[in-house]
């Protein structure tokens, strides 16, 4: 692929990741460096230093490799990561997925494009690559794990299952490749329909209930957005929770994420939010402006910033009577897991401003009169750090 890209006039940077799974893997890295030097191609090299994530060795190696490739792409200022998978790899992947009980997404084997990843050879057979290499007098590196049928399922599919199928049904590999191409087109349509339902990292619960099951499962995959993909068991558990789960319920997912069922919406975000520093208050004189991210409060107030505590109420500007903070947050559809982390502004211990939601009538600046423009400043210099207490902290203005 590297030689072909250079012959095609494509500006290319090579990247090689040493998984350090074999004692002689460093020799592979050296041979790659030698090839790149002979072609005049810049090379970005990486080597695994820590332990692999738990689970399948091949899946874990793929995860750290793709992470390295994305960093290399960004550092090199490139637009696309080209991978050398061939039509044979697509067929092998489709068979492996079908053996695991996968549906349409598995039958396609692997997509030609996904994010910054591009596979230019998915319609080219491995035998064609071998002939190309021979014509250019290039000797490829051959990973011995690809021939280890005792350890790896892909090796068994490649060297045992597919040859047997070909003997019984000559040409079946090409027919499987054609079926994978059809599945790819159908999956593209399915993913496009799901993308229309995903907005700002969440999806409307009613829309999900009205969608077909295959669309719902694809929405969950997109909300998760990680590799390796979620298992069917987890996808079905997510679907059951979305359809029938109570508001506020959730499900822990791999990679430290959690599905959350909110009023009218479902989302996937981090399971445990880190402690945040309390923001400072940026205050300046003002007779009123259109800044929706700020509040206009009366002059002479002693302002503090803090977090929610039991029993808070306020008289919202433009509304009649006093209301509980809990009811204001519920009406504003603030997710439950974020309510204790929403910074609040107090005036002498009284709740004065719930940013983005309400200003207290008695603390608001008179219309057209001089007041103070108050905004949250999340600058890194803020010395006030959230503790286990939810009570207002000391003044920060």
Buried (B, 14 or more C-beta within 10 A) or exposed (E): BBBBBBEEEEEBBBBBBBBBEEEEBEEBBEBBBEBBEEBEBEBBBBEBEEEBBEEBBBBBBBBBBBEBBBEBBEEEEBEEBBBBBBBBBBBBBBBBBBEEEBEBBBBBBBBBEEEBBBBBBBEBBBEBBEEBEEEEEEEEEEEEBEEEBEEBBBBBBBBEBBEEBEEEEEEBBEEBBEBBBEBBEBBBEBBEBBEEBBEEEBBBBEBBEEBEEBBBBBBBBBBBEBEBBBEBEBBBBBBEBBEEBEBEEBBEBBBEBBBBBBEEBBBBBEBEEEEEBBBBBEBEEBEBEEEEEBBBBBEEBEBBBBBBBEEBBBBBBEEEEEBEBBEBBBEEEBBBBEBEBBBBBBBEEBBBBBBEBBBBBEBBBEEEEEBBBBBBBEEEEBEBEBEEEBEBBEEBB
